Amino acid sequence: MRSERWVGWLLVAPALLVLAFLTLFPIVYNVYLSFHETKISYREIVYVWKGAENFAKMMRDPVFAAALRNTLYFMFVATGLEVLLGLGLALLFKERFRGREKLVPILLFPMMLPTIVVTAFWKTLLHPEFGAINNILEAVGLPPVNWLGDPRVAMNSIVLVDLWQWTPFVFIFLYAGAQTIPRDLEAAALVDGASTLQLYRHIVVPLLKPYILIATLLRLIDTFRLFDKVYALTGGGPGLATESLTLSVYRYAFNYHMLGYAAALSLVMLGILSLVIVAYMAYTRGGGVL
């Protein structure tokens, strides 16, 4: 038995070594880099010890403050709306009606598209002069909106794009969960005099709670990594209205070549996301959801 166990470990050892190299090494190197700053030349990279200076600088950086505020806003607003809309659609499609099988693939279509295609499509729709949305507003007598150029609405426009693309993910996740609810349980509740509202509130939605918690957690993690939509739609502007943490890391690392400061930013990102996840898990375990 012991020899078989060693054989098993030897067989998985190459995969474990590759996994360790691809995960542990970048984290350790990132921590090392966060306490240094780099001087890059065509011959070499020189590491200059900075201690905690990068982290102290972050506390005074208005770009970091704006990026953190925008990222948290996008994270909670987009996730909350996607879960609510996805749950509503899942409950709607839970009931059988004519054409349901044909509508489900149509609803899933946005999340099948690459983000670059989604952003190109929505950038055309949201164009202040030639976009279809402003044309509709003008047709009904409403003033046009500078969706991506107005600091007051630019971030909400990005939330709208994310809703269109990723609400289908939450929907199909919860829709699959809704199919596991026994029909006999629902029928018994209706026979006992429960209304449709009571049925959904006290039976269907509570039974969907594990699926809702997982879908919410997945969307929280994904929305916190906001980069591609901001990069493609607004570039972080106007001003700092849509600047995100991941975009800031990208700028400092590849535009300004401040690798140490970018590494410190990424570590703070990891810490903030970890705190949000731990707080969310503690809240849900304590019965704070549903």
Backbone bond lengths (Angstrom), bond angles and torsions (degrees), N, CA, C in turn:
res aa  C-N    CA-C-N  psi(-1)  N-CA   C-N-CA  omega(-1)  CA-C   N-CA-C  phi
1 M - - - 1.464 - - 1.528 111.26 -
2 R 1.368 114.57 -41.38 1.460 117.59 -178.91 1.528 110.85 -66.11
3 S 1.340 117.00 -39.65 1.465 119.92 179.31 1.526 110.91 -65.47
4 E 1.342 116.96 -37.92 1.463 119.78 177.74 1.529 110.98 -64.84
5 R 1.346 115.93 -36.39 1.460 119.37 178.59 1.525 110.82 -64.66
6 W 1.341 116.85 -42.01 1.463 120.01 178.70 1.517 111.32 -65.55
7 V 1.322 116.45 -37.34 1.459 119.93 177.56 1.525 110.07 -62.19
8 G 1.327 115.89 -41.34 1.466 119.96 178.05 1.514 112.18 -61.04
9 W 1.351 116.66 -44.84 1.456 120.19 178.78 1.534 111.78 -64.59
10 L 1.337 116.17 -37.87 1.465 119.24 178.07 1.525 111.72 -64.45
11 L 1.329 115.90 -35.47 1.458 119.52 -179.41 1.527 112.32 -68.29
12 V 1.344 116.30 -36.98 1.469 119.30 -178.09 1.525 112.28 -91.32
13 A 1.341 117.35 -7.51 1.468 120.30 -176.92 1.529 113.23 -57.21
14 P 1.347 119.91 -45.63 1.482 118.40 179.04 1.521 113.12 -58.18
15 A 1.342 116.55 -42.18 1.466 119.78 179.12 1.528 110.83 -65.51
16 L 1.335 116.90 -39.74 1.466 120.14 179.05 1.518 111.38 -65.50
17 L 1.323 117.64 -38.03 1.463 121.18 178.51 1.534 110.87 -65.57
18 V 1.331 116.03 -43.06 1.466 119.42 177.88 1.520 110.50 -63.57
19 L 1.352 116.79 -43.00 1.460 120.98 179.34 1.526 110.96 -62.94
20 A 1.335 116.85 -42.12 1.467 120.06 178.67 1.518 111.14 -63.92
21 F 1.335 116.34 -39.80 1.464 119.72 -179.91 1.522 111.12 -66.39
22 L 1.329 116.58 -37.03 1.462 120.32 -176.27 1.528 113.01 -82.00
23 T 1.320 118.50 -15.07 1.470 121.20 -177.75 1.525 112.24 -116.64
24 L 1.330 117.21 -56.27 1.461 119.93 -174.84 1.524 111.93 -69.17
25 F 1.320 117.05 -43.34 1.466 119.37 -177.57 1.533 112.52 -61.59
26 P 1.353 119.92 -46.56 1.471 118.61 177.84 1.525 112.88 -60.72
27 I 1.335 117.49 -36.96 1.467 119.66 -179.76 1.524 110.42 -67.05
28 V 1.337 116.47 -47.54 1.473 120.42 179.93 1.532 110.42 -62.26
29 Y 1.320 116.77 -43.85 1.469 120.33 179.15 1.525 111.23 -64.71
30 N 1.313 117.13 -36.67 1.459 120.92 179.19 1.526 110.94 -65.83
31 V 1.336 116.19 -40.77 1.469 120.12 176.86 1.531 109.83 -62.37
32 Y 1.330 116.42 -45.32 1.472 120.57 177.77 1.522 110.75 -59.92
33 L 1.312 116.53 -44.16 1.461 121.49 -176.96 1.526 111.71 -66.41
34 S 1.337 117.21 -32.13 1.466 120.63 -176.31 1.530 112.51 -66.44
35 F 1.328 117.08 -20.23 1.464 120.72 178.98 1.538 112.21 -99.17
36 H 1.317 115.68 11.47 1.455 121.33 179.05 1.521 109.69 -131.65
37 E 1.299 116.10 170.38 1.453 121.89 165.77 1.514 106.85 -127.91
38 T 1.291 115.96 156.19 1.453 119.47 -171.85 1.533 111.56 -114.55
39 K 1.307 114.86 146.30 1.456 122.36 170.31 1.518 106.83 -119.25
40 I 1.320 115.39 111.61 1.456 120.69 -172.16 1.524 109.99 -102.25
41 S 1.306 115.99 128.48 1.458 122.33 172.64 1.523 108.36 -126.18
42 Y 1.307 115.96 175.91 1.460 118.47 -178.48 1.526 111.64 -71.79
43 R 1.344 117.79 -12.08 1.468 121.16 -179.51 1.522 112.96 -100.32
44 E 1.339 117.73 -36.67 1.458 119.45 -172.44 1.523 110.94 -159.48
45 I 1.335 114.51 169.81 1.453 122.91 173.02 1.523 107.89 -114.32
46 V 1.314 116.88 121.64 1.464 122.00 -179.32 1.534 108.07 -101.78
47 Y 1.331 115.92 128.36 1.457 121.95 179.84 1.526 109.21 -98.45
48 V 1.327 115.73 123.74 1.467 121.94 -179.72 1.517 108.31 -111.12
49 W 1.330 116.94 124.42 1.459 121.89 -177.62 1.527 110.23 -66.21
50 K 1.344 116.14 129.15 1.461 121.61 179.64 1.522 112.55 -122.20
51 G 1.316 118.00 -8.73 1.462 120.41 -177.11 1.515 111.17 63.45
52 A 1.328 115.37 -132.93 1.468 120.45 -178.88 1.531 112.09 -91.62
53 E 1.330 117.28 13.45 1.461 120.66 -175.83 1.529 112.30 -61.47
54 N 1.336 116.62 -37.84 1.465 119.06 179.43 1.525 111.61 -62.86
55 F 1.326 116.78 -38.97 1.463 120.55 -179.63 1.529 110.97 -72.94
56 A 1.335 116.30 -36.75 1.464 119.43 176.77 1.522 110.87 -65.89
57 K 1.315 116.07 -40.18 1.466 121.05 178.49 1.522 111.00 -61.73
58 M 1.303 115.82 -35.22 1.457 121.01 -179.06 1.528 111.88 -60.93
59 M 1.322 115.97 -37.10 1.461 120.06 -178.41 1.522 112.33 -68.21
60 R 1.334 116.81 -19.17 1.469 121.17 179.77 1.528 112.07 -103.76
61 D 1.310 116.53 0.79 1.459 121.30 -173.35 1.530 110.52 -87.73
62 P 1.338 118.96 112.79 1.467 120.55 178.96 1.528 112.68 -64.45
63 V 1.336 116.92 -27.55 1.472 119.81 177.90 1.523 109.67 -66.15
64 F 1.328 116.70 -42.91 1.470 120.23 178.17 1.524 111.06 -62.87
65 A 1.327 116.95 -43.39 1.472 120.30 -179.73 1.532 110.83 -61.11
66 A 1.339 116.45 -45.19 1.466 119.96 179.54 1.523 111.06 -66.30
67 A 1.328 116.49 -42.16 1.467 120.32 -178.81 1.526 110.92 -64.51
68 L 1.318 117.13 -40.80 1.468 120.77 178.75 1.520 110.61 -64.39
69 R 1.318 116.59 -45.23 1.471 120.83 179.12 1.529 111.01 -61.56
70 N 1.313 117.07 -46.02 1.465 120.42 -179.18 1.525 111.72 -65.71
71 T 1.335 116.15 -40.88 1.465 119.78 -178.21 1.521 111.37 -65.35
72 L 1.334 117.07 -44.73 1.468 120.05 179.29 1.526 111.19 -66.07
73 Y 1.327 116.56 -38.73 1.470 119.94 177.24 1.527 110.15 -61.19
74 F 1.322 115.89 -49.79 1.459 119.50 179.94 1.525 110.83 -61.97
75 M 1.310 116.63 -42.07 1.463 121.90 -177.46 1.525 111.96 -58.12
76 F 1.330 116.44 -50.55 1.464 119.83 -174.32 1.532 112.05 -79.70
77 V 1.327 117.71 -39.34 1.469 119.98 -178.64 1.521 110.83 -69.57
78 A 1.335 117.07 -49.63 1.459 120.22 -178.66 1.527 111.29 -63.35
79 T 1.336 116.88 -44.53 1.465 119.43 -179.53 1.525 111.02 -64.46
80 G 1.330 117.20 -45.60 1.459 120.19 -179.34 1.517 112.51 -60.05
81 L 1.331 116.52 -45.88 1.464 119.91 -179.25 1.529 111.65 -67.89
82 E 1.325 116.81 -39.32 1.465 119.49 -179.89 1.520 111.62 -65.38
83 V 1.327 117.21 -39.50 1.462 119.94 178.72 1.529 110.72 -67.65
84 L 1.325 117.35 -42.38 1.468 120.16 179.48 1.532 111.19 -64.77
85 L 1.338 117.23 -47.09 1.456 120.29 179.50 1.529 111.36 -66.60
86 G 1.328 116.22 -40.87 1.462 119.58 178.64 1.511 112.21 -63.57
87 L 1.340 116.63 -39.42 1.470 120.66 177.53 1.516 110.54 -65.92
88 G 1.335 116.75 -43.86 1.458 119.99 178.93 1.524 112.11 -59.91
89 L 1.336 116.59 -44.09 1.455 120.20 178.63 1.528 111.59 -66.52
90 A 1.329 116.92 -38.75 1.460 120.32 179.58 1.529 111.16 -63.66
91 L 1.334 116.31 -40.79 1.469 119.67 178.36 1.525 110.64 -68.97
92 L 1.320 116.48 -35.93 1.462 119.85 178.65 1.526 111.25 -66.41
93 F 1.325 116.54 -45.75 1.462 120.53 -177.18 1.526 112.52 -82.09
94 K 1.315 116.69 -5.80 1.465 119.32 175.47 1.525 110.64 -64.15
95 E 1.314 116.21 -35.55 1.465 120.61 178.61 1.528 109.75 -81.79
96 R 1.276 114.75 142.15 1.469 119.88 -179.61 1.530 109.98 -76.52
97 F 1.322 115.45 133.11 1.457 120.54 173.63 1.522 107.94 -151.29
98 R 1.280 115.77 163.21 1.458 121.14 -173.88 1.541 110.26 -65.58
99 G 1.307 116.02 130.00 1.453 121.77 178.02 1.511 114.41 87.16
100 R 1.345 118.57 4.93 1.470 120.60 -177.52 1.525 111.33 -60.88
101 E 1.321 117.99 -43.83 1.461 121.73 -177.17 1.527 111.76 -63.24
102 K 1.330 117.56 -27.30 1.457 120.57 179.28 1.517 112.17 -84.09
103 L 1.344 116.88 -28.24 1.459 119.82 -177.80 1.531 112.52 -79.32
104 V 1.330 117.66 -31.38 1.468 120.30 -177.55 1.530 111.77 -59.22
105 P 1.338 120.29 -48.94 1.487 118.62 177.58 1.519 113.44 -60.67
106 I 1.338 116.89 -33.35 1.462 119.74 178.22 1.525 110.54 -65.55
107 L 1.340 116.63 -40.73 1.461 120.64 178.67 1.529 111.69 -64.98
108 L 1.319 117.10 -30.78 1.466 120.73 -177.77 1.523 112.80 -82.47
109 F 1.307 117.29 -10.55 1.463 121.23 -173.96 1.536 113.61 -57.41
110 P 1.360 120.66 -43.96 1.478 119.34 -176.76 1.516 114.32 -58.29
111 M 1.343 117.65 -38.49 1.462 117.94 -176.53 1.527 112.39 -76.64
112 M 1.337 117.19 -10.21 1.463 120.62 176.29 1.532 112.11 -81.70
113 L 1.320 117.14 -15.25 1.460 120.79 -176.39 1.524 111.35 -84.12
114 P 1.332 117.93 145.12 1.473 120.22 172.25 1.523 110.12 -62.47
115 T 1.325 115.97 147.95 1.463 120.12 -177.41 1.519 112.10 -60.65
116 I 1.327 117.52 -33.72 1.462 119.58 -179.49 1.526 110.46 -65.10
117 V 1.328 117.30 -33.51 1.462 120.94 176.81 1.529 109.82 -71.00
118 V 1.326 116.11 -42.20 1.468 120.75 179.19 1.521 110.80 -61.12
119 T 1.327 117.07 -46.38 1.466 119.88 -178.14 1.527 111.67 -67.56
120 A 1.333 116.83 -37.03 1.471 119.19 177.58 1.528 110.47 -64.45
121 F 1.315 116.58 -41.13 1.462 121.84 179.06 1.526 110.79 -62.82
122 W 1.338 116.53 -47.71 1.460 120.29 -177.08 1.527 112.30 -74.70
123 K 1.319 117.57 -28.61 1.461 119.04 176.67 1.516 110.36 -65.26
124 T 1.323 116.57 -33.39 1.463 120.68 175.41 1.521 110.79 -69.94
125 L 1.325 116.68 -44.00 1.469 120.21 -179.88 1.523 111.92 -63.69
126 L 1.346 116.80 -35.22 1.463 121.49 -174.24 1.525 113.24 -93.76
127 H 1.320 117.82 7.93 1.461 120.40 179.81 1.538 109.32 -59.76
128 P 1.337 117.45 132.57 1.473 119.38 -173.92 1.529 114.46 -64.89
129 E 1.329 118.47 -25.58 1.469 120.70 -177.15 1.523 113.21 -107.56
130 F 1.324 116.49 -41.65 1.458 119.62 -172.69 1.531 113.15 -111.56
131 G 1.338 117.35 0.05 1.459 120.66 -177.36 1.520 113.02 -69.20
132 A 1.330 115.30 146.07 1.465 120.74 -177.84 1.526 111.78 -64.84
133 I 1.321 117.36 -33.70 1.476 119.57 -177.25 1.528 110.45 -66.52
134 N 1.321 117.67 -45.11 1.464 119.96 178.07 1.527 111.76 -67.28
135 N 1.321 116.68 -33.18 1.464 119.39 175.67 1.520 111.60 -63.05
136 I 1.333 116.36 -38.02 1.465 120.12 177.41 1.526 110.25 -67.81
137 L 1.342 116.52 -41.75 1.466 119.95 178.89 1.527 110.99 -60.81
138 E 1.317 116.28 -43.95 1.466 120.01 179.64 1.525 110.93 -66.17
139 A 1.328 117.10 -33.31 1.466 120.48 -179.33 1.519 111.82 -66.50
140 V 1.338 116.65 -28.71 1.468 119.60 179.82 1.530 111.58 -100.14
141 G 1.337 116.71 10.65 1.457 120.32 174.60 1.505 115.80 87.96
142 L 1.339 118.35 14.60 1.462 121.55 179.44 1.527 110.02 -100.94
143 P 1.328 117.77 150.33 1.466 119.99 -179.17 1.525 111.04 -71.67
144 P 1.327 118.11 149.02 1.470 120.64 177.53 1.528 110.96 -68.86
145 V 1.311 115.13 157.29 1.465 121.72 -179.04 1.521 108.75 -121.41
146 N 1.309 115.90 136.54 1.465 120.77 174.74 1.529 107.77 -85.50
147 W 1.316 115.53 83.04 1.457 121.53 -168.03 1.518 113.21 -59.53
148 L 1.292 118.33 -40.46 1.458 121.56 -175.53 1.522 113.04 -105.51
149 G 1.338 117.72 -7.09 1.458 121.25 -178.35 1.509 114.59 -108.26
150 D 1.326 117.71 -7.71 1.459 122.23 179.02 1.526 108.92 -97.75
151 P 1.350 118.38 119.90 1.472 119.99 -178.03 1.519 113.63 -58.36
152 R 1.337 117.94 -23.58 1.458 120.65 -177.35 1.527 112.94 -77.92
153 V 1.324 117.21 -21.66 1.469 119.42 -175.37 1.522 113.05 -124.00
154 A 1.316 118.54 -7.62 1.470 120.69 -173.61 1.527 111.96 -61.27
155 M 1.341 117.68 -46.25 1.460 119.67 -179.51 1.521 111.55 -65.59
156 N 1.332 116.99 -38.03 1.463 119.51 177.60 1.527 111.36 -66.20
157 S 1.328 117.12 -30.20 1.458 119.89 176.10 1.526 110.46 -65.74
158 I 1.328 116.48 -38.95 1.467 119.92 177.51 1.526 110.37 -67.96
159 V 1.330 116.72 -37.29 1.470 120.48 174.17 1.527 110.25 -59.00
160 L 1.332 116.47 -42.44 1.467 121.15 178.97 1.521 111.48 -59.74
161 V 1.331 116.65 -44.12 1.464 120.53 179.39 1.524 110.36 -63.06
162 D 1.325 117.01 -42.45 1.459 120.57 179.51 1.525 111.13 -65.77
163 L 1.327 116.70 -38.05 1.463 120.33 176.52 1.524 110.60 -59.28
164 W 1.316 116.81 -45.30 1.460 120.92 -178.25 1.528 110.81 -62.94
165 Q 1.342 116.38 -38.06 1.457 119.02 -174.95 1.525 112.91 -81.63
166 W 1.341 118.54 -38.73 1.456 119.78 -167.90 1.517 115.91 -112.69
167 T 1.331 119.45 -6.61 1.468 119.01 170.22 1.525 111.30 -58.84
168 P 1.349 119.82 -36.99 1.461 119.26 176.00 1.523 114.28 -57.56
169 F 1.340 117.61 -32.02 1.466 120.16 177.59 1.528 110.44 -63.05
170 V 1.338 116.30 -47.72 1.465 119.86 178.67 1.527 110.16 -64.10
171 F 1.331 116.01 -40.62 1.467 120.40 -179.97 1.521 111.83 -58.72
172 I 1.331 118.05 -51.16 1.464 119.98 -176.23 1.516 110.77 -67.77
173 F 1.314 117.41 -31.47 1.463 122.00 177.67 1.529 109.97 -64.63
174 L 1.329 116.15 -48.94 1.468 120.28 -178.48 1.527 111.28 -76.04
175 Y 1.318 116.53 -31.83 1.465 120.35 177.10 1.522 110.58 -62.63
176 A 1.332 116.70 -41.51 1.469 120.42 176.17 1.525 110.75 -63.51
177 G 1.343 116.03 -40.17 1.460 118.71 177.81 1.515 112.54 -65.52
178 A 1.335 116.41 -36.67 1.468 120.20 -179.30 1.523 111.99 -64.93
179 Q 1.338 116.65 -28.24 1.462 119.74 179.99 1.523 112.63 -71.45
180 T 1.336 117.56 -15.23 1.467 120.91 179.96 1.523 112.38 -86.80
181 I 1.327 118.02 -9.26 1.468 120.55 -179.13 1.523 108.87 -73.92
182 P 1.342 118.18 125.17 1.477 120.59 -177.27 1.526 111.81 -61.59
183 R 1.304 116.46 130.81 1.459 121.37 177.20 1.523 111.12 -65.07
184 D 1.341 116.14 -32.07 1.466 119.73 -179.22 1.526 111.06 -63.37
185 L 1.336 116.38 -35.58 1.464 120.25 179.49 1.524 110.59 -65.26
186 E 1.310 116.52 -42.79 1.458 120.53 178.26 1.527 110.90 -66.11
187 A 1.333 116.35 -42.48 1.463 119.90 179.97 1.526 111.03 -62.70
188 A 1.334 116.61 -39.33 1.461 120.14 179.40 1.524 111.35 -64.96
189 A 1.331 115.90 -39.05 1.464 119.69 179.00 1.525 110.87 -65.18
190 L 1.331 116.55 -40.87 1.469 119.85 178.65 1.519 111.54 -67.05
191 V 1.315 116.69 -37.30 1.468 120.12 177.44 1.524 110.76 -64.94
192 D 1.327 116.70 -35.46 1.472 121.21 179.47 1.516 112.66 -75.72
193 G 1.331 117.55 -0.14 1.456 120.16 174.16 1.517 115.30 102.23
194 A 1.336 118.13 8.15 1.471 120.32 179.04 1.524 110.02 -71.80
195 S 1.319 115.80 138.51 1.461 119.94 174.80 1.523 109.50 -78.56
196 T 1.329 116.34 170.44 1.464 120.20 179.15 1.525 111.16 -61.95
197 L 1.342 115.89 -40.83 1.461 119.98 178.37 1.525 110.74 -62.65
198 Q 1.331 117.57 -44.46 1.461 121.18 179.07 1.528 111.08 -64.98
199 L 1.322 115.58 -36.91 1.466 119.59 178.69 1.517 111.04 -60.14
200 Y 1.331 116.61 -47.02 1.460 120.22 -178.78 1.524 111.30 -71.13
201 R 1.323 116.31 -39.15 1.466 119.64 -175.09 1.527 112.58 -71.56
202 H 1.326 117.53 -39.93 1.461 120.46 -171.91 1.523 113.99 -103.50
203 I 1.320 118.24 -12.69 1.463 119.83 -177.90 1.524 111.71 -123.29
204 V 1.327 116.96 -58.90 1.461 120.38 -172.14 1.533 111.51 -66.63
205 V 1.332 117.06 -55.58 1.464 119.68 -176.65 1.533 112.10 -63.41
206 P 1.349 120.42 -43.97 1.473 118.51 175.59 1.525 113.75 -58.81
207 L 1.336 117.45 -37.46 1.465 119.70 177.98 1.525 112.08 -69.76
208 L 1.332 116.82 -22.51 1.460 121.43 176.78 1.528 112.57 -86.15
209 K 1.311 117.60 -3.51 1.466 121.23 -174.26 1.527 113.30 -54.01
210 P 1.345 120.98 -46.14 1.478 119.10 179.38 1.525 112.60 -59.52
211 Y 1.328 116.90 -38.46 1.459 120.50 179.43 1.536 110.76 -68.94
212 I 1.333 116.46 -38.46 1.463 120.51 179.07 1.527 110.41 -64.74
213 L 1.335 116.54 -42.04 1.463 120.38 -179.36 1.524 111.26 -63.37
214 I 1.329 117.14 -43.39 1.470 120.18 -179.34 1.526 110.67 -68.01
215 A 1.338 117.07 -44.70 1.461 120.41 179.56 1.531 110.72 -60.97
216 T 1.327 117.00 -41.59 1.467 120.89 178.84 1.515 111.40 -63.17
217 L 1.332 116.54 -43.95 1.463 120.22 179.79 1.522 111.57 -62.69
218 L 1.323 116.51 -43.54 1.463 120.17 179.06 1.526 111.77 -62.71
219 R 1.314 116.64 -41.01 1.463 119.51 -179.72 1.534 111.37 -72.34
220 L 1.334 118.47 -34.42 1.461 120.43 175.99 1.524 110.62 -59.49
221 I 1.332 116.17 -45.40 1.459 120.50 -179.28 1.524 110.32 -64.74
222 D 1.319 116.51 -43.87 1.463 119.73 -175.90 1.528 112.28 -69.82
223 T 1.326 117.41 -41.94 1.465 119.69 -179.04 1.530 111.78 -69.12
224 F 1.330 117.08 -28.04 1.468 119.26 178.00 1.525 110.92 -65.81
225 R 1.320 117.02 -24.71 1.469 121.42 -178.92 1.524 111.87 -88.91
226 L 1.307 117.01 24.00 1.467 122.04 -176.91 1.526 111.78 -51.19
227 F 1.314 116.22 119.10 1.460 120.94 177.23 1.533 111.84 -148.00
228 D 1.329 115.61 -57.06 1.465 119.69 -168.54 1.522 113.11 -62.19
229 K 1.324 117.10 -42.26 1.471 118.91 -178.49 1.522 111.26 -67.86
230 V 1.323 117.14 -41.37 1.465 120.25 177.99 1.521 110.20 -65.18
231 Y 1.317 116.53 -44.32 1.471 120.73 -178.31 1.525 110.86 -61.53
232 A 1.334 117.07 -40.67 1.462 120.79 -175.39 1.526 112.97 -82.54
233 L 1.335 117.37 -33.00 1.466 120.35 -173.20 1.530 113.19 -91.97
234 T 1.330 117.75 -45.46 1.464 120.07 -172.42 1.521 114.01 -127.70
235 G 1.321 118.02 -17.13 1.467 119.80 -175.77 1.514 112.74 66.08
236 G 1.333 117.36 20.07 1.462 121.34 -179.03 1.516 113.94 95.01
237 G 1.311 117.77 -10.84 1.463 121.80 -177.79 1.515 112.23 -93.43
238 P 1.319 116.28 -172.34 1.472 126.40 -4.81 1.530 111.41 -68.42
239 G 1.303 116.08 137.19 1.459 120.10 -173.74 1.513 109.39 65.69
240 L 1.327 116.05 -122.48 1.460 122.10 176.37 1.527 111.04 -114.75
241 A 1.327 116.73 20.97 1.468 120.99 -172.40 1.520 113.05 -63.27
242 T 1.333 117.97 -30.11 1.460 120.17 -178.87 1.526 112.34 -124.58
243 E 1.320 116.92 16.02 1.464 120.48 177.73 1.525 109.67 -60.58
244 S 1.329 117.32 134.15 1.463 121.76 178.67 1.523 109.38 -118.56
245 L 1.335 116.58 164.14 1.458 120.32 -178.50 1.528 111.75 -63.49
246 T 1.324 116.45 -42.44 1.464 118.65 -179.36 1.534 111.19 -66.38
247 L 1.319 116.64 -36.42 1.465 119.63 177.02 1.521 110.66 -66.42
248 S 1.336 117.27 -38.02 1.469 120.86 177.42 1.525 110.75 -63.79
249 V 1.335 116.89 -43.42 1.464 120.28 177.06 1.523 110.35 -58.72
250 Y 1.310 116.28 -43.98 1.467 121.35 178.94 1.532 111.32 -61.20
251 R 1.330 116.68 -46.23 1.464 120.05 -178.35 1.524 111.26 -62.26
252 Y 1.349 115.95 -50.40 1.460 118.93 -176.32 1.532 111.56 -64.42
253 A 1.331 117.12 -34.50 1.459 120.00 -177.13 1.524 112.35 -77.85
254 F 1.338 117.20 -47.55 1.464 119.66 -168.86 1.532 114.00 -105.71
255 N 1.325 117.14 -22.68 1.472 119.12 176.76 1.524 111.80 -92.47
256 Y 1.349 115.90 -43.37 1.466 120.42 -176.22 1.527 112.38 -102.52
257 H 1.331 118.11 -5.93 1.471 123.62 178.69 1.532 112.26 56.94
258 M 1.319 116.49 33.75 1.469 121.80 175.14 1.529 107.49 -99.21
259 L 1.330 114.97 74.87 1.459 119.81 -172.02 1.528 112.36 -66.57
260 G 1.327 116.77 -36.97 1.463 119.87 179.95 1.518 111.99 -64.93
261 Y 1.319 116.56 -44.23 1.458 120.56 179.77 1.527 110.16 -67.15
262 A 1.332 117.13 -39.47 1.464 120.31 177.17 1.526 110.62 -63.43
263 A 1.334 117.39 -38.89 1.462 120.71 177.89 1.528 110.77 -64.49
264 A 1.336 116.94 -40.97 1.461 120.30 177.30 1.523 110.89 -62.68
265 L 1.327 117.15 -41.49 1.466 121.48 176.92 1.527 111.12 -60.06
266 S 1.326 116.53 -43.18 1.459 119.34 -178.23 1.528 111.27 -67.14
267 L 1.335 117.75 -34.47 1.463 119.97 176.77 1.522 111.15 -67.35
268 V 1.322 116.76 -40.26 1.460 119.99 176.41 1.528 110.13 -63.84
269 M 1.333 117.02 -39.44 1.464 120.90 175.25 1.520 110.91 -57.44
270 L 1.333 116.27 -46.69 1.460 120.94 179.68 1.520 110.90 -61.37
271 G 1.338 116.48 -41.09 1.463 119.68 178.89 1.516 112.76 -65.74
272 I 1.334 116.79 -42.93 1.470 120.19 179.98 1.519 110.68 -64.16
273 L 1.328 116.79 -45.56 1.464 120.11 179.52 1.525 111.18 -62.86
274 S 1.323 116.79 -39.76 1.462 120.11 178.19 1.521 110.92 -62.89
275 L 1.335 117.08 -41.89 1.463 120.53 178.15 1.529 111.23 -63.29
276 V 1.328 116.69 -42.42 1.464 120.17 179.38 1.525 110.47 -62.11
277 I 1.339 116.89 -43.90 1.464 120.49 -179.06 1.517 110.92 -65.84
278 V 1.345 117.41 -44.32 1.469 120.65 179.33 1.527 110.55 -62.56
279 A 1.339 116.60 -43.74 1.468 120.03 178.76 1.527 110.54 -63.49
280 Y 1.319 116.94 -40.98 1.470 120.82 179.38 1.523 111.12 -63.81
281 M 1.339 116.93 -44.76 1.465 120.35 179.80 1.520 111.50 -65.09
282 A 1.342 116.83 -40.33 1.464 119.66 178.69 1.535 110.73 -66.00
283 Y 1.333 116.08 -38.99 1.467 120.23 179.24 1.524 111.69 -65.77
284 T 1.320 116.62 -42.60 1.462 119.29 -178.64 1.521 111.39 -71.81
285 R 1.319 118.18 -36.52 1.467 120.36 177.97 1.517 111.54 -66.65
286 G 1.339 115.12 -27.62 1.454 118.64 178.08 1.512 113.91 -82.22
287 G 1.330 116.52 5.63 1.462 120.28 178.08 1.518 113.33 81.63
288 G 1.342 117.10 21.13 1.454 119.58 -177.26 1.488 115.35 -78.86
289 V 1.326 118.57 -10.34 1.456 122.21 -179.78 1.509 109.49 -112.71
290 L 1.354 114.77 131.58 1.456 121.53 179.73 1.510 111.15 57.33
